[in-house]
Amino acid sequence: MEFLTTTTKIPPIPTDDYVGFTFFVGCMAMMAASVFFFLIMSSYDRKWKTSILVSGLITFIAAVHYWYMRDYWYSHGSSPTFFRYVDWILTVPLMCVEFYLILKVAGAKKSLMWKLIILSVIMLITGYFGEAVFREQAWLWGLISGVAYFAIVYEIWFGEAKKLALRAGGAVLSAHKMLCWFVLVGWAIYPLGYMAGTPGWYEGIFGGLPMDVIYNIGDAINKIGFGLVVFNLAVSASE
Ligand SMILES: *C/C=C(C)/C=C/C=C(C)/C=C/C1=C(C)CCCC1(C)C
């Protein structure tokens, strides 16, 4: 194995350790995005300020978890599944809050927010069961999790959220549409990572790329991308 560093104090980082590398870069990217969102938020209307604040909280919470996950990976050489799911259970409901916040202009009610939050929590808890607790029934828990995921997709693409987005129109409608694509395509990366990480399933997907690399790429796209869509909405709605 090649090493970038051979000092005794800093642990050596093997050059072919893509998991460690993406934890490291992911942590930096999340930190940078948080600084950006936190600094820029005060330039916008109160209505959008909260949405940008939530974008920053999402990337900030992820940055802290990436810090721990990177460490965990280097000291144990195994997936930090627990930290991963703690991160998700905090950040994914916040992404649901974003839908509610941007649709508030069209009269979105808290019940919509709670519906999405509850579905996302079901999706993640059952996913955790399949990935860490009841490994033998990974298919069953993955299936339940997938049903909750599709319920979220249905709600935002065709349900009440969609009606509100149409009522709001303009910049809100286009932002909503972008976020819907993130959930349909960007979030679909995770069940693929889950399948690639379950022994005996599709370990060959993505040419055998480790599950953590897939999750890390998914997180960078989804958390930072989601935040940028919201930021962009604030920019265009303030013009
Ligand atoms: C920032 C983190 C995000 C957006 C995480 C999203 C995670 C998912 C959409 C996970 C979904 C899963 C399934 C649909 C089935 C298999 C188990 C999961 C939890 C990986």
The ligand as a Gaussian input file, in Angstrom:
#p B3LYP/6-31G(d) Opt

LIG

0 1
 C      -28.678000      14.016000       3.562000
 C      -29.163000      12.712000       3.585000
 C      -30.179000      12.227000       2.816000
 C      -30.898000      13.067000       1.818000
 C      -30.496000      10.845000       2.995000
 C      -31.488000      10.193000       2.382000
 C      -31.660000       8.820000       2.596000
 C      -32.549000       8.007000       1.936000
 C      -33.488000       8.542000       0.916000
 C      -32.523000       6.602000       2.262000
 C      -33.352000       5.682000       1.753000
 C      -33.350000       4.230000       1.979000
 C      -34.275000       3.502000       1.241000
 C      -35.291000       4.150000       0.347000
 C      -34.347000       2.005000       1.271000
 C      -33.120000       1.380000       1.879000
 C      -32.725000       2.042000       3.130000
 C      -32.397000       3.529000       2.959000
 C      -32.532000       4.132000       4.351000
 C      -30.956000       3.639000       2.478000

